[in-house]
């Protein structure tokens, strides 16, 4: 599974976990007046659970944002060894097909 982080139209990285695991992206906005601090960051992390005895935690670099910046996350998948983008419409159709098969 892959997750592309693309702030303001520029790809910063593609986070990837091969096999079993989890990927998560959190956009954290904070305003801490008592500490005179505001923050807007994207944090991406993953957990590789392929091993029966351990879980490996992976963190990608934080991306800072400011007012007016655009946060773009895109899901990418592998199909027959070739990277292909999965649109929201395709994701919904895929979920529907999987639900029918259950």
Backbone torsions as a table, in degrees:
resi	resn	phi	psi	omega
1	UNK	NA	146.4	-175.9
2	UNK	-136.0	147.6	177.1
3	UNK	-137.6	119.3	-179.1
4	UNK	-95.5	127.7	175.2
5	UNK	-100.8	119.5	-172.5
6	UNK	-133.6	79.9	178.9
7	UNK	-75.8	133.9	177.2
8	UNK	51.0	35.7	174.8
9	UNK	82.6	3.5	-179.1
10	UNK	-116.7	122.3	179.4
11	UNK	-67.6	122.3	175.9
12	UNK	-89.3	-42.1	177.8
13	UNK	-168.8	164.9	171.0
14	UNK	-117.7	112.7	177.4
15	UNK	-80.2	137.7	-176.3
16	UNK	-143.8	137.2	169.4
17	UNK	-124.2	123.5	178.7
18	UNK	-91.6	133.3	179.1
19	UNK	82.3	-137.0	-175.8
20	UNK	-83.9	143.4	176.6
21	UNK	155.5	-164.1	-176.8
22	UNK	-138.7	145.9	168.8
23	UNK	-125.7	139.5	175.9
24	UNK	-140.5	148.4	177.3
25	UNK	-128.9	132.0	-179.5
26	UNK	-127.0	124.1	172.9
27	UNK	-96.2	112.6	-175.6
28	UNK	-108.3	118.5	176.4
29	UNK	-113.5	127.9	180.0
30	UNK	-138.4	145.7	175.3
31	UNK	-132.2	109.7	-175.7
32	UNK	-116.7	81.0	-175.2
33	UNK	-58.5	-37.2	-179.2
34	UNK	-65.0	-26.4	179.5
35	UNK	-101.7	2.4	-177.1
36	UNK	52.0	48.3	-176.1
37	UNK	-139.9	133.0	169.5
38	UNK	-124.6	153.1	-175.9
39	UNK	-151.6	142.6	173.9
40	UNK	-139.4	102.2	-177.5
41	UNK	-135.2	149.7	172.7
42	UNK	-103.9	127.3	177.4
43	UNK	-118.2	128.6	178.3
44	UNK	-120.8	131.2	176.7
45	UNK	-143.3	160.5	-179.2
46	UNK	-140.4	159.8	176.8
47	UNK	-130.9	115.4	178.6
48	UNK	-88.8	115.2	-177.2
49	UNK	-112.7	29.1	-178.9
50	UNK	-70.1	-29.6	-178.3
51	UNK	-82.7	141.7	178.5
52	UNK	-75.3	-16.8	-174.5
53	UNK	-111.2	-11.4	-179.5
54	UNK	-153.4	156.6	173.3
55	UNK	-113.9	129.2	-178.7
56	UNK	-100.9	125.5	178.8
57	UNK	-96.1	133.8	-179.8
58	UNK	-128.6	134.4	177.0
59	UNK	-125.4	137.1	176.2
60	UNK	-97.4	161.7	-178.3
61	UNK	-60.8	142.2	175.7
62	UNK	-67.3	147.7	176.0
63	UNK	-117.3	122.3	179.4
64	UNK	-88.6	147.0	-179.6
65	UNK	-129.2	160.1	174.9
66	UNK	-130.1	176.1	179.2
67	UNK	-56.1	134.9	178.4
68	UNK	88.0	-12.3	178.3
69	UNK	-68.5	153.2	179.9
70	UNK	-109.8	130.4	178.1
71	UNK	-104.6	118.1	-178.4
72	UNK	-122.9	119.9	174.0
73	UNK	-116.3	134.8	-179.6
74	UNK	-131.6	133.3	176.1
75	UNK	-83.0	132.8	177.4
76	UNK	-123.3	145.8	177.7
77	UNK	-132.0	166.0	173.3
78	UNK	-101.2	133.0	174.7
79	UNK	-126.9	114.9	-179.0
80	UNK	50.2	41.4	176.3
81	UNK	81.6	-2.9	179.9
82	UNK	-110.4	134.2	177.9
83	UNK	-70.1	136.3	179.2
84	UNK	-144.9	143.2	178.7
85	UNK	-80.4	142.9	177.8
86	UNK	-109.8	111.3	-179.6
87	UNK	-75.3	163.5	179.1
88	UNK	-60.4	-39.5	179.2
89	UNK	-63.5	-44.4	178.8
90	UNK	-63.2	-38.1	179.6
91	UNK	-62.7	-42.5	179.0
92	UNK	-65.3	-43.1	178.0
93	UNK	-63.5	-39.8	179.6
94	UNK	-63.6	-44.0	178.2
95	UNK	-62.4	-40.8	179.5
96	UNK	-63.1	-43.8	178.7
97	UNK	-62.7	-42.6	-180.0
98	UNK	-64.1	-38.4	178.9
99	UNK	-65.4	-36.8	178.2
100	UNK	-65.1	-33.8	-177.4
101	UNK	-75.2	-16.1	-178.5
102	UNK	-78.3	NA	NA
